[in-house]
Amino acid sequence: MFASVFVLALAAPPPATPVPTAQVSAAPTAAATATPPALTEIGHVKARGRASNLVGTVPAASVGTIDQEQIAARPILRPGELLEQIPGLVITQHSGEGKANQYYLRGFQLDHGTDLDATVMGVPVNLPTHAHGQGYSDINWLIPELVSFVEFKKGPYFADQGDFSTAGSYNLSYRNVIPTLASAGIGAYGYDRLLVAASPRVGAGNLLYALEAYHDNGSFVKPDEYHKLNGVLRWSRSTANSDFNVTAAAYGGTFDSTDQIPQRLVADGLLSPYGYIDPSDGGATSRTALSTQWQHTDAHGSTQLSAYAFSYGLRLYSDFTYYLDDATDYYNVTRNPITCNSIYTTCTPSATHLTTYTSYCPANASPAGASSAPRSVVPAPFHFACGDQREQLDQRFVSGFNLSRSFVTPNTETVLGAGVRSDNIATVGLFLTNDRQPYVDGTLSDDHVVERDASVWAQTTLHASQKLRLIAGLRGDLYDFKVLANVAPNSGAVAAGMLNPKFAAAYELSAHQELYADFGDSFHSNDGRGLTQTVDPQTHATIAADGQAVQRVTPLVRAAGEELGYRYSGSKLTTTVALWQLNLNSELVFQGDDGTTAPGPPTMRKGIEVANYFRPRPNLTIDADFATSTARFLADPNHVGTGVPESLNTVVATGATVDGPLYSASLRMRYFGPRTLDTQGDAVSAPATVFNAQVTRRLSGGNRIALDIFNILNAQVDDVEYYYNSWLPQDARLPSNTSPLVNPALGGAGVADYHLHPAAKRTIRLTFSTKL
């Protein structure tokens, strides 16, 4: 669509007069950021929030900033929720709190981060070819008190944004300087939090350190037992023209999970809405990172460099279908089933012969009151799962850098950028387990993947007149995938590249109003294992479990977007309006729970966003954001419908904050609208409305007490709803559910049902903090 746009690119304003170093409050952003203030005022900006007048500086209505003042004034249940100040973005959870959040934006159910590009302190967060989902983006290691500002951009219109940026991106920076702070929090459901942070002067710079210890059980029948230990050590130095920092960070977390549960058991009174199916779901994760950022401004422009290296690990145990595969998952290489008379004990061969068997479940899988069952003795090609729990294992080392240089003339600003990233994924695997215990022959996949990408980009802003700016850019990405699979036919190497043009026009109606038109292409990469697969990793057959032929998928999937926008930024009111559309060539999603990749038809999304930030008085702010969107498959090859499951429809977020000398108070409301859960549009999730509040009392000596109340009305609503097939022993005891179409033991496909994960019950937390 945009092949004719072939002008090199980026927008950066002329250098601004720096603020004295003593006022430094922001940390350098990642090299190659496209939001102009980041190229000229980094390290010297006192406020970058939603009230900032961005007229004349940004290329789209959907670009904005969030500052520490706005973050501190909001109740935040989990670290990721600080991003909900991005208009239209919803953060939820479908499992234990130690797992990455679910993200919803611009008609996408972004799963754990696909199509939302995230950068924190110059370090990319999204993890490609991940054991649980492509683009997995875990930010539970964020410390909200350290955040200086967040820059966000939506749509594929920015040359510095590459993989996973089709729906949007954000760049979060930590502070360089923070008052010495000690904080202790307690609350309902086992919540405890300790934080110590300071930034003393060390040599020519400041040494910021922070240590966080955290525990939370969540409001579920089975406690989450989420424990995390989190630390940051950062040395920085700022001068009138330069900023430099080096940061070390480490995080470790362990957690149990209450995964989504079937609605039918809740409706029958057999299970609490906050109950669980598999008590052994959960996991552990860790992250250790070292990064550095440098930025220097001179008379001709600005140079930025960021470099990073981090190790990461995740061991996750999940069971979303319960016993759906348990009754039918005993197969030989041609996938002939064994008919089971009992889930836990004897099975009768139906298509092959076994010479020895006693029980097909490990001893710890026996039901309560049953005799201990020994492990099965079966020929090597066979396996049998007692329950559908899977272990997903991801261990990797990531390194890379980004470099950019801006050039400023009286009528143009040009930025050239380049970057390299390497993911050495020593283990990315999927294993059958029961109660977190592996099966002797339970390896479904166990691969070593090395994924590298290199990028170059350029963008130029031309001041065509006093009011008109034309911004055009081009980005090139080159990827190299090497897969060493435990199933030899699925090993291989693939290389792929893509060029993506960008174009924007901004017309300044006045110092407070601007119109925008934006066009651009972007992409997301696919899981490297899907690029080389030729057989199903579970059965080693060329036909997958769904009956479709196993096929390799496209490495890079193009997206093309367009947007018309308006911005008003007055002394008291900031309003933005965006009308957008996004076409994605294919909904290609790696199914981490099954170990396969399935290509889907192309999709089209479109929507409207309206964001308002109003400050009628210096101590009162009111914000009201509205976003609506639709998503459709553009083709229906299997005649199953054109609805895109889980696609976001309507989001309304509003709130008010009063900030006085002794007290401050904030009241928030979020409406998370219904979502179509299947392609036919027959299954629809229920809307969810939640109110949260925060009241803070400032005491003498820099002390303060904050009271946070989440879900004030104790609404029983869901964070997440899905619609899919599952099976439980209770289903077999219902006469209406014993037909072959339903009962897996008789060749059926289980029960199609809603599966939900509820929002937290009313939760109260009290935090005492002091500035020493």
Helices and strands as residue ranges (DSSP letters): G 21-23, H 37-40, E 63-67, H 68-72, G 79-85, E 90-92, E 102-105, E 108-109, E 116-120, E 123-124, G 144-146, E 147-154, E 168-174, E 181-187, E 191-198, E 201-202, E 205-216, E 226-238, E 242-256, E 261-262, H 263-267, E 282-298, E 301-318, E 339-340, E 347-348, G 363-365, E 390-408, E 412-434, E 437-463, E 468-484, G 488-490, E 492-510, E 513-525, H 528-532, E 556-569, E 573-584, E 589-591, E 596-598, E 603-617, E 620-633, E 650-659, E 663-672, E 688-698, G 700-702, E 703-710, E 718-726, H 729-732, G 735-737, G 744-746, E 751-758, E 763-771
